[in-house]
Amino acid sequence: MAQEIKTQWLGNMLFNADTLGGNFKIDAAAESGGQGKGVRPKALMLTSLAGCTGMDMVSLLKKMRAEVDDMEINVSGELTDEHPKFYNKVTLEYIFYGKDLKKDKIEKAIKLSADKYCGVMEMFRQFAEITTVVKYKEKKSS
């Protein structure tokens, strides 16, 4: 199934991206000839990874009846030194908030996302070493 996005050049390094579900601006930093009026292409890749695994987590945790009060997914990537620069190391930090968190189910959901469902994670695996960190912030029962 083919998917298509369209980008329109708006001058300098600025583009408008019309995607499945919305549009946004892509731009470079000033030191690279841009004006900083949009997101950076490589940052979008990290964002896509967080979004993909995040959507998996919401769906899986609901099915497993292991709901959480809140969740954050922070993604950081290390770029290679040589051009073309790409992420060769990526760390996903999952932070879960709630009380009586079902840690076994949460960790199973992370594994299912990583190994079975998240296509973006599979793409990253082709060029990057991926590390996962899980943190729990439990709320005290009143």
FENMOCOR-V232095 format. One record per helix or strand of 3 or more residues. SS is the DSSP state (helix for helix, strand for strand). FROM is the first residue (numbers start at 0). TO is the last residue. If there is no record, write none. Layout:
ss:from:to
SS:FROM:TO
SS:FROM:TO
This chain:
ss:from:to
strand:5:10
strand:13:18
strand:21:25
helix:29:31
helix:40:62
strand:69:78
strand:86:97
helix:102:116
helix:118:124
strand:128:137
